[in-house]
Each structure stands twice: as structure tokens, then as C-alpha cells.
Amino acid sequence: ARTEIGRATGALTQARALAVGSEGYWWRIEGAGTRPSHRKTKDKFVRWDSPPTLDGMTGHAGCLPNCKCCSEVQIPDPVK
């Protein structure tokens, strides 16, 4: 269930972020047991149009199987 919830939450987060003009997010990790490949991606900026490939799987934070990572969305400055 973790994977399905992560994918649904990730898709909603991405849709909302794109709606406000976000170009991407910072990869954050949560809790113990984080895979080494995910740990290496911690705090890196990821573009929505270019999800990373980790351990042979391509996807955004929280959307890969059993991934406990999350995205911290980059919100652009308001247009004046």
C-alpha cells in the first residue's frame, strides 16, 4: 500500500506544483532503512520533467516501490 499511496500523493503534489509554476523539488529522505541510492539523492534538486533513475527504476521521490522519500516543492516567487 505504501507504493500506491506514494504514487497517488506524488502525482497530486506534482500537479499542484506545476499549476503554480514549480520547476522541481528537493529530494528529502525520511526514517531509517533508506536505500543507499536514495540517500545519495538526498537534498538534490530534481526537475519535474526529469525524474531520476535509481536502482534501474525511474520516478520521483515517494513514487518508487516502498520508497519513504518525499519532495520539498520549489515554489517560484510571485509575479509582481
C-alpha positions in Angstrom: 0.0 0.0 0.0 2.9 2.4 0.7 3.9 2.4 -3.0 0.3 3.1 -4.2 -0.2 5.9 -1.7 3.2 7.4 -2.6 2.4 7.4 -6.3 -1.0 9.0 -5.7 0.3 11.6 -3.3 3.3 12.3 -5.7 1.0 12.8 -8.7 -1.2 15.2 -6.7 1.9 17.1 -5.4 3.3 17.3 -8.9 0.1 18.5 -10.5 -0.3 21.2 -7.8 3.3 22.3 -8.1 3.2 22.6 -11.9 0.0 24.6 -11.6 1.9 27.3 -9.7 4.9 27.2 -12.0 7.2 25.0 -10.0 10.2 23.6 -12.0 11.0 20.9 -9.4 11.7 19.9 -5.9 14.4 18.9 -3.4 14.6 15.2 -2.6 14.2 14.5 1.1 14.5 11.2 2.9 12.6 10.1 5.9 13.3 7.5 8.6 15.7 4.5 8.9 16.1 1.9 6.2 16.5 4.4 3.3 18.2 2.7 0.3 21.7 3.8 -0.4 20.7 5.2 -3.9 18.0 7.3 -2.3 20.4 8.5 0.4 22.8 9.7 -2.3 19.9 11.7 -3.9 19.1 13.4 -0.6 18.9 17.3 -0.8 19.4 17.3 -4.6 17.1 19.4 -6.8 15.0 17.3 -9.2 13.1 18.7 -12.2 9.6 17.5 -12.7 10.3 16.8 -16.3 13.4 14.7 -15.5 12.8 12.1 -12.8 15.9 10.3 -11.6 16.6 6.6 -12.3 17.6 4.8 -9.1 18.4 1.1 -9.0 17.1 0.7 -12.5 13.7 2.4 -11.8 12.7 5.9 -12.9 10.4 8.0 -10.7 10.0 10.9 -8.4 10.5 10.9 -4.6 7.9 8.7 -2.9 6.8 7.1 -6.2 9.2 4.2 -6.4 8.4 0.8 -4.8 8.4 1.1 -0.9 10.1 4.5 -1.1 9.8 6.6 2.1 11.3 9.7 0.5 9.4 12.9 -0.2 9.6 16.0 -2.2 10.0 19.6 -0.9 8.5 21.6 -3.7 10.2 24.6 -5.1 7.7 27.4 -5.2 8.5 30.3 -7.6 8.4 33.9 -6.4 5.1 35.6 -7.0 4.8 37.7 -10.2 4.7 41.4 -9.4 
